[in-house]
Amino acid sequence: MDQAAQATGRILLVDTEEATLRTVRHCLEREGYQVATANNSTQVFSLLKRQVFDLCFLDLLLDGECGYTLLAQMHALTPWMRVVILTADSTVDNAVEAIQSGAVDYLVKPCNVDMVRQSAAAQMAARRKAAPLESPLQQPGKNLYSQNPAMVAMVETARRVAATDANVLILGESGTGKGELARLIHHWSKRAANSLVTINCPSLNTELMESELFGHSRGAFTGACTNTFGRVSQADGGTLFLDEIGDFPLSLQPKLLRFIQDKEYERVGDPLTYRANVRILSATNLDLARMADSGRFREDLLYRLNVITLSLPPLRERAEDIGALADGFLARFAGEYNCPALGFSEEARSALLAYPWPGNIRELSNVIERASIICTDEMVEPRHLGFSEQPYSNAARVGSDISLEELEKAHISAILATTSTLDKAARILSIDASTLYRKRKQFGL
C-alpha cells in the first residue's frame, strides 16, 4: 500500500483473548493505524490517561466486568473517542442498549479482521467528516525544527544525508520523533515521489515478518490463498523504514543483510529471485552495539544499517523548544476539535517547563491534546495538564534528594507510560515480566 494512501488514526483494542488482539492489531497496523491493546479495565484506564485515541473496539465481557459500565466510565473520561462494541449477543435489545450507552456501532462475535477493518475505516471517515480540515501545521518534520544547537546540527546533517542513498540509523528514546525524522529524510530525498513504507518490527514474529517484508506465494503456508508481494516490493524506488529495528528477529537477520547488500530477495515459497531498489532507514531506542556484543543482534547487519547515525536528544535536553511545541500542538488540536483554548497561563507554562517529559514529544502531544479537549476557557491552566494524575513525580530525577526506592518507582512508571505493552517495558528495564508484575504491585502502579 502506498504510504500516502494509508489510513491514519489511533485505535484501542480491548479484548480478553490475546490471540485476537495480536491478529486484529497486525491487520490494523498494516492499514496504517496506530494501535494499542488492553485485556482488562486497569490497562484500559492506564492507557486512556496517557494517550489519546480516536476509536476503541470494546469486548463486552472482560473477566466478568460489565462492558456497559466500563463504556460509561470511558465515555466520561474520553467523550471524544468513538467506541464500537464487540458482542456475542446479536439481539435487537442488546444493540439498542449498546447505542444508548454511548457506542457508535457494534459487531457480533466472532467477527473477522475484514469486518473490524471496514468498521475502523467507516468510523475514521465519520470522525474526519465531523472535524475541520487538517491543520497546515501538520507538515513533515514540524516537531524537529528547534532552537537547541545539538538538535539544529542533527537536522542539518539529516538534510545533507537525505540527498544521498546512504542507509541511516536513527537513535533516540521513545517518543523523540524518530519516525518523523525518517519521514523528513524521505521527503527531502530524490525518492520523495515514491513510497515510504514502514514496518513496525516489534509487532511481528519471525514467520509474519518474513512474509510481510518479502511477500509469499500462494500455498506457501496455511492461509496463503494468493500471491503477495511484500513491503520491499512496495518500497521499490522509494524508502523502507524499519521502526524499532532492535526487535527484528535474529533468525531473519541474515536475509535482511543479504537484501541490503545485494538488493535481492525471495518470497516465501517462491524459488525466483527478485530485485528492488530500496533505501533503508531504521530506528531504535535500544543499544545495538551492546546487543551485538551479547549475540542478540548481528554485528555485520549493524555495520550495514549505520552508515550514517543520527541521534535525537530527549525533550528534557531541548527545554527551549517546549513552549513552541506546546503552542503548535494547542493550535492544531483546538482547531481540530473546535475547542476554545487559545494559549497557556503563566502557571501552565511553568508546569510544562518543570515537567521531565519521560515520554518526550509524543507525551507532550498527548498531554496538550487532552488539555485542549478538557479546557473550556481561553487559557489552559495547570489543572488541565493532568500532571497530578501521573504516577511519577517531577522531583524524581537522578541526583535529586530522593531514595533509591522512589527513583526506581519513578523510572518504572515512566517506562510504563511510554511503552505499548508490558513485555516491551520489561525488555527495556532488563527484567522478566513476572518481576515487573511484582514491582507494579509493590509500588501500586
Summary of the structure (lengths in Angstrom):
residues: 445
radius of gyration: 22.3
end to end distance: 39.8
largest distance: 65.3
contacts: 1372
relative contact order: 0.09
helix: 49%
strand: 15%
